[in-house]
Amino acid sequence: MMGDTDCAWELFDLLNPIHHGSTPEEVAIYKVEPYVIAADIYTAEQHPGRGGWTWYTGSSS
C-alpha cells in the first residue's frame, strides 16, 4: 500500500523460514524444520544461526 514493494519482499524473504534450508549447509546450521517459524535464532558462539522454539503457540504469531 505504501509502494515500497522491493523493501517488503526483502523483509519477507528474511522472515520466511524456507530460506534457512535452501542448501544442505544451511540445514546443518539451522537444524529445525524449514516450514515453521522459529521463535529464536541463536547467536551463542557454539550455535550461531541455529533455530529454536518451534511448534509452540508463540511462534505461530
All heavy atoms as TSV, in Angstrom:
chain	resi	resn	atom	element	x	y	z
A	1	MET	N	N	0.814	-1.198	0.000
A	1	MET	CA	C	0.000	0.000	0.000
A	1	MET	C	C	0.856	1.260	0.000
A	1	MET	O	O	0.428	2.285	-0.505
A	1	MET	CB	C	-0.922	0.000	1.210
A	1	MET	CG	C	-2.023	-1.060	1.111
A	1	MET	SD	S	-3.060	-1.233	2.577
A	1	MET	CE	C	-3.584	0.408	2.889
A	2	MET	N	N	2.062	1.171	0.572
A	2	MET	CA	C	2.928	2.350	0.634
A	2	MET	C	C	3.814	2.461	-0.592
A	2	MET	O	O	4.524	3.442	-0.749
A	2	MET	CB	C	3.765	2.306	1.903
A	2	MET	CG	C	2.906	2.410	3.167
A	2	MET	SD	S	3.863	2.236	4.679
A	2	MET	CE	C	4.887	3.676	4.593
A	3	GLY	N	N	3.827	1.426	-1.433
A	3	GLY	CA	C	4.573	1.496	-2.672
A	3	GLY	C	C	6.008	1.010	-2.607
A	3	GLY	O	O	6.700	1.023	-3.607
A	4	ASP	N	N	6.465	0.578	-1.458
A	4	ASP	CA	C	7.845	0.108	-1.341
A	4	ASP	C	C	7.878	-1.415	-1.406
A	4	ASP	O	O	8.239	-2.096	-0.452
A	4	ASP	CB	C	8.464	0.612	-0.029
A	4	ASP	CG	C	9.976	0.518	-0.030
A	4	ASP	OD1	O	10.545	-0.028	-0.997
A	4	ASP	OD2	O	10.580	0.969	0.943
A	5	THR	N	N	7.491	-1.935	-2.549
A	5	THR	CA	C	7.371	-3.381	-2.683
A	5	THR	C	C	8.721	-4.099	-2.625
A	5	THR	O	O	8.797	-5.214	-2.116
A	5	THR	CB	C	6.648	-3.752	-3.985
A	5	THR	OG1	O	7.325	-3.141	-5.088
A	5	THR	CG2	C	5.211	-3.276	-3.958
A	6	ASP	N	N	9.783	-3.468	-3.114
A	6	ASP	CA	C	11.097	-4.107	-3.046
A	6	ASP	C	C	11.511	-4.341	-1.599
A	6	ASP	O	O	11.997	-5.419	-1.246
A	6	ASP	CB	C	12.155	-3.267	-3.761
A	6	ASP	CG	C	11.977	-3.253	-5.269
A	6	ASP	OD1	O	11.353	-4.207	-5.798
A	6	ASP	OD2	O	12.447	-2.299	-5.905
A	7	CYS	N	N	11.313	-3.358	-0.754
A	7	CYS	CA	C	11.644	-3.496	0.666
A	7	CYS	C	C	10.750	-4.543	1.326
A	7	CYS	O	O	11.217	-5.348	2.124
A	7	CYS	CB	C	11.510	-2.159	1.375
A	7	CYS	SG	S	11.936	-2.230	3.137
A	8	ALA	N	N	9.484	-4.551	0.967
A	8	ALA	CA	C	8.548	-5.527	1.533
A	8	ALA	C	C	8.979	-6.950	1.201
A	8	ALA	O	O	8.991	-7.829	2.066
A	8	ALA	CB	C	7.136	-5.259	1.027
A	9	TRP	N	N	9.358	-7.194	-0.039
A	9	TRP	CA	C	9.807	-8.531	-0.428
A	9	TRP	C	C	11.118	-8.892	0.249
A	9	TRP	O	O	11.329	-10.050	0.636
A	9	TRP	CB	C	9.936	-8.650	-1.950
A	9	TRP	CG	C	8.621	-8.909	-2.608
A	9	TRP	CD1	C	7.940	-8.056	-3.425
A	9	TRP	CD2	C	7.822	-10.077	-2.482
A	9	TRP	NE1	N	6.755	-8.635	-3.807
A	9	TRP	CE2	C	6.652	-9.876	-3.244
A	9	TRP	CE3	C	7.961	-11.272	-1.794
A	9	TRP	CZ2	C	5.648	-10.827	-3.345
A	9	TRP	CZ3	C	6.945	-12.218	-1.891
A	9	TRP	CH2	C	5.813	-12.004	-2.655
A	10	GLU	N	N	12.021	-7.939	0.396
A	10	GLU	CA	C	13.292	-8.197	1.071
A	10	GLU	C	C	13.043	-8.617	2.524
A	10	GLU	O	O	13.638	-9.582	3.007
A	10	GLU	CB	C	14.169	-6.947	1.026
A	10	GLU	CG	C	15.530	-7.146	1.651
A	10	GLU	CD	C	16.381	-5.890	1.579
A	10	GLU	OE1	O	16.077	-4.984	0.778
A	10	GLU	OE2	O	17.351	-5.821	2.332
A	11	LEU	N	N	12.164	-7.915	3.210
A	11	LEU	CA	C	11.838	-8.264	4.592
A	11	LEU	C	C	11.124	-9.610	4.671
A	11	LEU	O	O	11.402	-10.423	5.562
A	11	LEU	CB	C	10.990	-7.168	5.233
A	11	LEU	CG	C	11.707	-5.838	5.449
A	11	LEU	CD1	C	10.724	-4.772	5.918
A	11	LEU	CD2	C	12.851	-5.993	6.435
A	12	PHE	N	N	10.215	-9.862	3.742
A	12	PHE	CA	C	9.530	-11.150	3.712
A	12	PHE	C	C	10.528	-12.287	3.529
A	12	PHE	O	O	10.442	-13.326	4.199
A	12	PHE	CB	C	8.489	-11.171	2.591
A	12	PHE	CG	C	7.817	-12.504	2.443
A	12	PHE	CD1	C	6.851	-12.903	3.344
A	12	PHE	CD2	C	8.161	-13.346	1.398
A	12	PHE	CE1	C	6.235	-14.143	3.209
A	12	PHE	CE2	C	7.548	-14.580	1.260
A	12	PHE	CZ	C	6.587	-14.984	2.165
A	13	ASP	N	N	11.489	-12.115	2.643
A	13	ASP	CA	C	12.499	-13.150	2.422
A	13	ASP	C	C	13.345	-13.393	3.666
A	13	ASP	O	O	13.729	-14.529	3.946
A	13	ASP	CB	C	13.404	-12.783	1.249
A	13	ASP	CG	C	12.718	-12.968	-0.100
A	13	ASP	OD1	O	11.684	-13.676	-0.156
A	13	ASP	OD2	O	13.207	-12.388	-1.084
A	14	LEU	N	N	13.632	-12.347	4.424
A	14	LEU	CA	C	14.385	-12.519	5.669
A	14	LEU	C	C	13.588	-13.311	6.698
A	14	LEU	O	O	14.151	-14.106	7.462
A	14	LEU	CB	C	14.765	-11.160	6.251
A	14	LEU	CG	C	15.855	-10.387	5.533
A	14	LEU	CD1	C	15.974	-8.978	6.122
A	14	LEU	CD2	C	17.185	-11.106	5.635
A	15	LEU	N	N	12.284	-13.099	6.745
A	15	LEU	CA	C	11.430	-13.757	7.729
A	15	LEU	C	C	10.985	-15.157	7.320
A	15	LEU	O	O	10.677	-15.982	8.174
A	15	LEU	CB	C	10.181	-12.907	7.983
A	15	LEU	CG	C	10.406	-11.561	8.642
A	15	LEU	CD1	C	9.120	-10.754	8.630
A	15	LEU	CD2	C	10.912	-11.731	10.057
A	16	ASN	N	N	10.947	-15.422	6.047
A	16	ASN	CA	C	10.437	-16.687	5.546
A	16	ASN	C	C	11.367	-17.836	5.942
A	16	ASN	O	O	12.515	-17.893	5.508
A	16	ASN	CB	C	10.306	-16.603	4.023
A	16	ASN	CG	C	9.556	-17.772	3.446
A	16	ASN	OD1	O	9.374	-18.791	4.100
A	16	ASN	ND2	N	9.132	-17.630	2.210
A	17	PRO	N	N	10.874	-18.780	6.764
A	17	PRO	CA	C	11.757	-19.837	7.255
A	17	PRO	C	C	12.271	-20.777	6.181
A	17	PRO	O	O	13.292	-21.423	6.374
A	17	PRO	CB	C	10.879	-20.587	8.264
A	17	PRO	CG	C	9.484	-20.284	7.875
A	17	PRO	CD	C	9.520	-18.898	7.281
A	18	ILE	N	N	11.617	-20.838	5.043
A	18	ILE	CA	C	12.068	-21.754	3.992
A	18	ILE	C	C	13.462	-21.380	3.489
A	18	ILE	O	O	14.209	-22.225	3.027
A	18	ILE	CB	C	11.038	-21.825	2.838
A	18	ILE	CG1	C	11.258	-23.063	1.980
A	18	ILE	CG2	C	11.086	-20.566	1.993
A	18	ILE	CD1	C	10.913	-24.350	2.662
A	19	HIS	N	N	13.840	-20.120	3.611
A	19	HIS	CA	C	15.157	-19.677	3.132
A	19	HIS	C	C	16.301	-20.098	4.044
A	19	HIS	O	O	17.465	-19.971	3.670
A	19	HIS	CB	C	15.174	-18.163	2.938
A	19	HIS	CG	C	14.249	-17.707	1.856
A	19	HIS	ND1	N	14.371	-18.090	0.548
A	19	HIS	CD2	C	13.152	-16.917	1.889
A	19	HIS	CE1	C	13.411	-17.559	-0.177
A	19	HIS	NE2	N	12.650	-16.838	0.617
A	20	HIS	N	N	15.980	-20.613	5.224
A	20	HIS	CA	C	17.035	-21.101	6.119
A	20	HIS	C	C	17.443	-22.531	5.776
A	20	HIS	O	O	18.357	-23.059	6.394
A	20	HIS	CB	C	16.572	-21.045	7.574
A	20	HIS	CG	C	16.342	-19.659	8.064
A	20	HIS	ND1	N	17.361	-18.769	8.301
A	20	HIS	CD2	C	15.195	-19.001	8.359
A	20	HIS	CE1	C	16.858	-17.626	8.725
A	20	HIS	NE2	N	15.547	-17.730	8.767
A	21	GLY	N	N	16.776	-23.138	4.823
A	21	GLY	CA	C	17.081	-24.510	4.460
A	21	GLY	C	C	17.253	-24.698	2.978
A	21	GLY	O	O	16.887	-25.739	2.438
A	22	SER	N	N	17.804	-23.727	2.307
A	22	SER	CA	C	17.965	-23.798	0.854
A	22	SER	C	C	19.115	-24.699	0.423
A	22	SER	O	O	19.121	-25.188	-0.707
A	22	SER	CB	C	18.175	-22.394	0.283
A	22	SER	OG	O	17.078	-21.571	0.575
A	23	THR	N	N	20.074	-24.901	1.296
A	23	THR	CA	C	21.232	-25.743	0.961
A	23	THR	C	C	21.476	-26.719	2.113
A	23	THR	O	O	21.058	-26.470	3.242
A	23	THR	CB	C	22.509	-24.908	0.759
A	23	THR	OG1	O	22.882	-24.313	2.006
A	23	THR	CG2	C	22.310	-23.820	-0.293
A	24	PRO	N	N	22.161	-27.812	1.852
A	24	PRO	CA	C	22.493	-28.741	2.944
A	24	PRO	C	C	23.301	-28.059	4.065
A	24	PRO	O	O	23.121	-28.376	5.243
A	24	PRO	CB	C	23.322	-29.832	2.255
A	24	PRO	CG	C	22.860	-29.803	0.834
A	24	PRO	CD	C	22.563	-28.346	0.544
A	25	GLU	N	N	24.145	-27.107	3.703
A	25	GLU	CA	C	24.935	-26.400	4.709
A	25	GLU	C	C	24.041	-25.562	5.625
A	25	GLU	O	O	24.249	-25.529	6.844
A	25	GLU	CB	C	25.986	-25.503	4.040
A	25	GLU	CG	C	27.075	-26.249	3.297
A	25	GLU	CD	C	26.648	-26.751	1.912
A	25	GLU	OE1	O	25.651	-26.263	1.360
A	25	GLU	OE2	O	27.318	-27.660	1.394
A	26	GLU	N	N	23.043	-24.896	5.037
A	26	GLU	CA	C	22.115	-24.089	5.838
A	26	GLU	C	C	21.260	-24.971	6.746
A	26	GLU	O	O	20.993	-24.612	7.894
A	26	GLU	CB	C	21.231	-23.237	4.931
A	26	GLU	CG	C	21.974	-22.117	4.252
A	26	GLU	CD	C	21.119	-21.373	3.246
A	26	GLU	OE1	O	20.023	-21.867	2.899
A	26	GLU	OE2	O	21.547	-20.293	2.820
A	27	VAL	N	N	20.847	-26.122	6.247
A	27	VAL	CA	C	20.067	-27.057	7.051
A	27	VAL	C	C	20.884	-27.526	8.252
A	27	VAL	O	O	20.383	-27.620	9.375
A	27	VAL	CB	C	19.590	-28.259	6.210
A	27	VAL	CG1	C	18.986	-29.344	7.080
A	27	VAL	CG2	C	18.606	-27.804	5.152
A	28	ALA	N	N	22.166	-27.805	8.035
A	28	ALA	CA	C	23.040	-28.265	9.118
A	28	ALA	C	C	23.214	-27.198	10.195
A	28	ALA	O	O	23.423	-27.525	11.361
A	28	ALA	CB	C	24.399	-28.672	8.551
A	29	ILE	N	N	23.112	-25.937	9.824
A	29	ILE	CA	C	23.233	-24.843	10.794
A	29	ILE	C	C	21.896	-24.590	11.488
A	29	ILE	O	O	21.813	-24.524	12.708
A	29	ILE	CB	C	23.731	-23.561	10.109
A	29	ILE	CG1	C	25.172	-23.732	9.645
A	29	ILE	CG2	C	23.617	-22.358	11.048
A	29	ILE	CD1	C	25.668	-22.617	8.745
A	30	TYR	N	N	20.821	-24.466	10.732
A	30	TYR	CA	C	19.503	-24.078	11.258
A	30	TYR	C	C	18.901	-25.171	12.148
A	30	TYR	O	O	18.345	-24.880	13.208
A	30	TYR	CB	C	18.590	-23.754	10.086
A	30	TYR	CG	C	17.319	-23.024	10.434
A	30	TYR	CD1	C	17.337	-21.850	11.171
A	30	TYR	CD2	C	16.093	-23.499	9.993
A	30	TYR	CE1	C	16.165	-21.170	11.469
A	30	TYR	CE2	C	14.919	-22.824	10.276
A	30	TYR	CZ	C	14.954	-21.668	11.010
A	30	TYR	OH	O	13.803	-21.001	11.302
A	31	LYS	N	N	18.989	-26.416	11.727
A	31	LYS	CA	C	18.615	-27.611	12.489
A	31	LYS	C	C	17.161	-27.701	12.935
A	31	LYS	O	O	16.831	-28.510	13.790
A	31	LYS	CB	C	19.510	-27.774	13.717
A	31	LYS	CG	C	20.951	-28.048	13.377
A	31	LYS	CD	C	21.714	-28.463	14.613
A	31	LYS	CE	C	23.159	-28.659	14.314
A	31	LYS	NZ	N	23.488	-29.983	13.891
A	32	VAL	N	N	16.289	-26.873	12.415
A	32	VAL	CA	C	14.869	-27.032	12.723
A	32	VAL	C	C	14.091	-27.084	11.419
A	32	VAL	O	O	14.636	-26.825	10.346
A	32	VAL	CB	C	14.329	-25.900	13.635
A	32	VAL	CG1	C	14.998	-25.930	14.996
A	32	VAL	CG2	C	14.489	-24.544	13.012
A	33	GLU	N	N	12.834	-27.392	11.512
A	33	GLU	CA	C	12.004	-27.546	10.332
A	33	GLU	C	C	11.942	-26.242	9.544
A	33	GLU	O	O	11.661	-25.197	10.106
A	33	GLU	CB	C	10.582	-27.942	10.739
A	33	GLU	CG	C	10.509	-29.176	11.603
A	33	GLU	CD	C	10.601	-28.860	13.097
A	33	GLU	OE1	O	11.131	-27.805	13.483
A	33	GLU	OE2	O	10.151	-29.695	13.893
A	34	PRO	N	N	12.190	-26.275	8.237
A	34	PRO	CA	C	12.164	-25.046	7.446
A	34	PRO	C	C	10.756	-24.575	7.106
A	34	PRO	O	O	10.597	-23.555	6.456
A	34	PRO	CB	C	12.933	-25.426	6.179
A	34	PRO	CG	C	12.702	-26.891	6.042
A	34	PRO	CD	C	12.650	-27.421	7.457
A	35	TYR	N	N	9.728	-25.295	7.550
A	35	TYR	CA	C	8.357	-24.908	7.227
A	35	TYR	C	C	7.626	-24.310	8.425
A	35	TYR	O	O	6.426	-24.103	8.368
A	35	TYR	CB	C	7.573	-26.100	6.667
A	35	TYR	CG	C	7.810	-27.396	7.416
A	35	TYR	CD1	C	7.108	-27.685	8.584
A	35	TYR	CD2	C	8.757	-28.289	6.969
A	35	TYR	CE1	C	7.351	-28.849	9.288
A	35	TYR	CE2	C	9.001	-29.458	7.652
A	35	TYR	CZ	C	8.293	-29.738	8.811
A	35	TYR	OH	O	8.540	-30.885	9.501
A	36	VAL	N	N	8.338	-24.045	9.525
A	36	VAL	CA	C	7.754	-23.345	10.672
A	36	VAL	C	C	8.679	-22.197	11.064
A	36	VAL	O	O	9.880	-22.240	10.801
A	36	VAL	CB	C	7.528	-24.275	11.885
A	36	VAL	CG1	C	6.517	-25.335	11.570
A	36	VAL	CG2	C	8.823	-24.892	12.355
A	37	ILE	N	N	8.108	-21.188	11.674
A	37	ILE	CA	C	8.918	-20.052	12.100
A	37	ILE	C	C	9.491	-20.343	13.475
A	37	ILE	O	O	8.755	-20.678	14.409
A	37	ILE	CB	C	8.088	-18.760	12.118
A	37	ILE	CG1	C	7.668	-18.401	10.699
A	37	ILE	CG2	C	8.856	-17.615	12.767
A	37	ILE	CD1	C	6.774	-17.196	10.604
A	38	ALA	N	N	10.783	-20.237	13.595
A	38	ALA	CA	C	11.436	-20.398	14.893
A	38	ALA	C	C	11.304	-19.095	15.672
A	38	ALA	O	O	11.473	-18.013	15.120
A	38	ALA	CB	C	12.908	-20.747	14.699
A	39	ALA	N	N	10.997	-19.220	16.949
A	39	ALA	CA	C	10.894	-18.026	17.790
A	39	ALA	C	C	12.269	-17.462	18.097
A	39	ALA	O	O	12.411	-16.276	18.361
A	39	ALA	CB	C	10.158	-18.354	19.078
A	40	ASP	N	N	13.274	-18.308	18.077
A	40	ASP	CA	C	14.640	-17.881	18.385
A	40	ASP	C	C	15.588	-18.305	17.275
A	40	ASP	O	O	15.441	-19.385	16.714
A	40	ASP	CB	C	15.146	-18.519	19.680
A	40	ASP	CG	C	14.373	-18.102	20.903
A	40	ASP	OD1	O	13.942	-16.942	20.955
A	40	ASP	OD2	O	14.215	-18.933	21.810
A	41	ILE	N	N	16.555	-17.463	17.001
A	41	ILE	CA	C	17.714	-17.829	16.187
A	41	ILE	C	C	18.907	-17.555	17.086
A	41	ILE	O	O	19.169	-16.420	17.478
A	41	ILE	CB	C	17.829	-16.999	14.890
A	41	ILE	CG1	C	16.562	-17.115	14.051
A	41	ILE	CG2	C	19.056	-17.427	14.100
A	41	ILE	CD1	C	16.280	-18.485	13.503
A	42	TYR	N	N	19.617	-18.605	17.448
A	42	TYR	CA	C	20.685	-18.475	18.433
A	42	TYR	C	C	21.879	-17.705	17.888
A	42	TYR	O	O	22.240	-17.821	16.723
A	42	TYR	CB	C	21.138	-19.848	18.918
A	42	TYR	CG	C	20.026	-20.676	19.517
A	42	TYR	CD1	C	19.956	-22.043	19.295
A	42	TYR	CD2	C	19.026	-20.095	20.294
A	42	TYR	CE1	C	18.947	-22.804	19.842
A	42	TYR	CE2	C	18.010	-20.848	20.840
A	42	TYR	CZ	C	17.972	-22.202	20.615
A	42	TYR	OH	O	16.974	-22.962	21.151
A	43	THR	N	N	22.491	-16.937	18.769
A	43	THR	CA	C	23.701	-16.197	18.429
A	43	THR	C	C	24.879	-16.616	19.299
A	43	THR	O	O	25.969	-16.082	19.145
A	43	THR	CB	C	23.487	-14.679	18.582
A	43	THR	OG1	O	23.101	-14.390	19.924
A	43	THR	CG2	C	22.423	-14.181	17.611
A	44	ALA	N	N	24.660	-17.580	20.184
A	44	ALA	CA	C	25.743	-18.065	21.044
A	44	ALA	C	C	26.873	-18.602	20.170
A	44	ALA	O	O	26.637	-19.163	19.093
A	44	ALA	CB	C	25.235	-19.157	21.978
A	45	GLU	N	N	28.073	-18.434	20.626
A	45	GLU	CA	C	29.250	-18.782	19.830
A	45	GLU	C	C	29.231	-20.231	19.329
A	45	GLU	O	O	29.651	-20.513	18.216
A	45	GLU	CB	C	30.512	-18.547	20.661
A	45	GLU	CG	C	31.789	-18.629	19.879
A	45	GLU	CD	C	32.985	-18.228	20.726
A	45	GLU	OE1	O	32.949	-17.150	21.332
A	45	GLU	OE2	O	33.948	-19.017	20.778
A	46	GLN	N	N	28.724	-21.154	20.149
A	46	GLN	CA	C	28.724	-22.565	19.749
A	46	GLN	C	C	27.557	-22.947	18.831
A	46	GLN	O	O	27.578	-24.010	18.230
A	46	GLN	CB	C	28.759	-23.476	20.979
A	46	GLN	CG	C	27.530	-23.410	21.863
A	46	GLN	CD	C	27.583	-22.323	22.929
A	46	GLN	OE1	O	28.237	-21.305	22.754
A	46	GLN	NE2	N	26.888	-22.531	24.025
A	47	HIS	N	N	26.534	-22.081	18.695
A	47	HIS	CA	C	25.374	-22.414	17.863
A	47	HIS	C	C	24.869	-21.233	17.031
A	47	HIS	O	O	23.660	-21.006	16.943
A	47	HIS	CB	C	24.217	-22.907	18.736
A	47	HIS	CG	C	24.529	-24.077	19.587
A	47	HIS	ND1	N	24.858	-25.316	19.072
A	47	HIS	CD2	C	24.570	-24.208	20.930
A	47	HIS	CE1	C	25.086	-26.148	20.063
A	47	HIS	NE2	N	24.924	-25.503	21.201
A	48	PRO	N	N	25.701	-20.473	16.363
A	48	PRO	CA	C	25.185	-19.316	15.620
A	48	PRO	C	C	24.287	-19.745	14.464
A	48	PRO	O	O	24.622	-20.659	13.713
A	48	PRO	CB	C	26.446	-18.624	15.102
A	48	PRO	CG	C	27.458	-19.720	15.004
A	48	PRO	CD	C	27.135	-20.655	16.149
A	49	GLY	N	N	23.116	-19.125	14.365
A	49	GLY	CA	C	22.202	-19.414	13.276
A	49	GLY	C	C	21.258	-20.572	13.506
A	49	GLY	O	O	20.397	-20.833	12.676
A	50	ARG	N	N	21.397	-21.264	14.635
A	50	ARG	CA	C	20.501	-22.389	14.909
A	50	ARG	C	C	19.138	-21.873	15.342
A	50	ARG	O	O	19.032	-20.949	16.126
A	50	ARG	CB	C	21.081	-23.279	16.007
A	50	ARG	CG	C	20.180	-24.488	16.313
A	50	ARG	CD	C	20.733	-25.356	17.397
A	50	ARG	NE	N	21.911	-26.038	16.922
A	50	ARG	CZ	C	22.550	-26.972	17.620
A	50	ARG	NH1	N	22.137	-27.308	18.825
A	50	ARG	NH2	N	23.615	-27.549	17.127
A	51	GLY	N	N	18.105	-22.484	14.821
A	51	GLY	CA	C	16.749	-22.117	15.209
A	51	GLY	C	C	16.348	-22.818	16.489
A	51	GLY	O	O	16.903	-23.849	16.862
A	52	GLY	N	N	15.386	-22.244	17.175
A	52	GLY	CA	C	14.890	-22.856	18.401
A	52	GLY	C	C	13.459	-22.450	18.675
A	52	GLY	O	O	12.946	-21.492	18.115
A	53	TRP	N	N	12.832	-23.174	19.550
A	53	TRP	CA	C	11.471	-22.895	19.991
A	53	TRP	C	C	10.490	-22.906	18.830
A	53	TRP	O	O	9.792	-21.939	18.567
A	53	TRP	CB	C	11.400	-21.566	20.738
A	53	TRP	CG	C	12.007	-21.610	22.083
A	53	TRP	CD1	C	13.328	-21.448	22.377
A	53	TRP	CD2	C	11.346	-21.851	23.325
A	53	TRP	NE1	N	13.525	-21.560	23.716
A	53	TRP	CE2	C	12.324	-21.805	24.330
A	53	TRP	CE3	C	10.027	-22.086	23.682
A	53	TRP	CZ2	C	12.019	-21.996	25.667
A	53	TRP	CZ3	C	9.738	-22.277	25.008
A	53	TRP	CH2	C	10.711	-22.239	25.967
A	54	THR	N	N	10.441	-24.007	18.117
A	54	THR	CA	C	9.433	-24.181	17.073
A	54	THR	C	C	8.261	-24.955	17.643
A	54	THR	O	O	8.357	-25.582	18.694
A	54	THR	CB	C	9.995	-24.935	15.864
A	54	THR	OG1	O	10.437	-26.217	16.303
A	54	THR	CG2	C	11.148	-24.186	15.222
A	55	TRP	N	N	7.158	-24.916	16.952
A	55	TRP	CA	C	5.958	-25.682	17.306
A	55	TRP	C	C	5.419	-25.352	18.683
A	55	TRP	O	O	5.012	-26.211	19.429
A	55	TRP	CB	C	6.197	-27.186	17.179
A	55	TRP	CG	C	6.417	-27.585	15.782
A	55	TRP	CD1	C	7.597	-28.005	15.237
A	55	TRP	CD2	C	5.478	-27.580	14.712
A	55	TRP	NE1	N	7.452	-28.259	13.902
A	55	TRP	CE2	C	6.148	-28.005	13.550
A	55	TRP	CE3	C	4.135	-27.239	14.612
A	55	TRP	CZ2	C	5.526	-28.113	12.326
A	55	TRP	CZ3	C	3.523	-27.335	13.385
A	55	TRP	CH2	C	4.206	-27.782	12.276
A	56	TYR	N	N	5.447	-24.116	19.040
A	56	TYR	CA	C	4.727	-23.703	20.228
A	56	TYR	C	C	3.910	-22.484	19.848
A	56	TYR	O	O	4.150	-21.845	18.828
A	56	TYR	CB	C	5.670	-23.452	21.405
A	56	TYR	CG	C	6.332	-22.113	21.456
A	56	TYR	CD1	C	6.009	-21.203	22.450
A	56	TYR	CD2	C	7.278	-21.726	20.504
A	56	TYR	CE1	C	6.619	-19.960	22.506
A	56	TYR	CE2	C	7.892	-20.501	20.558
A	56	TYR	CZ	C	7.548	-19.618	21.556
A	56	TYR	OH	O	8.149	-18.397	21.605
A	57	THR	N	N	2.911	-22.138	20.637
A	57	THR	CA	C	1.931	-21.140	20.207
A	57	THR	C	C	2.526	-19.768	19.959
A	57	THR	O	O	2.054	-19.040	19.105
A	57	THR	CB	C	0.785	-21.031	21.219
A	57	THR	OG1	O	1.345	-20.715	22.501
A	57	THR	CG2	C	0.008	-22.316	21.298
A	58	GLY	N	N	3.586	-19.391	20.655
A	58	GLY	CA	C	4.193	-18.082	20.446
A	58	GLY	C	C	4.829	-17.934	19.076
A	58	GLY	O	O	4.879	-16.837	18.530
A	59	SER	N	N	5.317	-19.036	18.505
A	59	SER	CA	C	5.959	-18.933	17.197
A	59	SER	C	C	4.940	-18.816	16.078
A	59	SER	O	O	5.279	-18.437	14.972
A	59	SER	CB	C	6.891	-20.113	16.945
A	59	SER	OG	O	6.169	-21.311	16.810
A	60	SER	N	N	3.693	-19.147	16.342
A	60	SER	CA	C	2.695	-19.098	15.281
A	60	SER	C	C	2.267	-17.665	14.962
A	60	SER	O	O	1.787	-17.381	13.879
A	60	SER	CB	C	1.463	-19.897	15.662
A	60	SER	OG	O	0.809	-19.333	16.779
A	61	SER	N	N	2.464	-16.759	15.893
A	61	SER	CA	C	2.059	-15.373	15.628
A	61	SER	C	C	3.096	-14.669	14.790
A	61	SER	O	O	2.846	-13.745	14.099
A	61	SER	CB	C	1.839	-14.622	16.920
A	61	SER	OG	O	3.009	-14.575	17.690
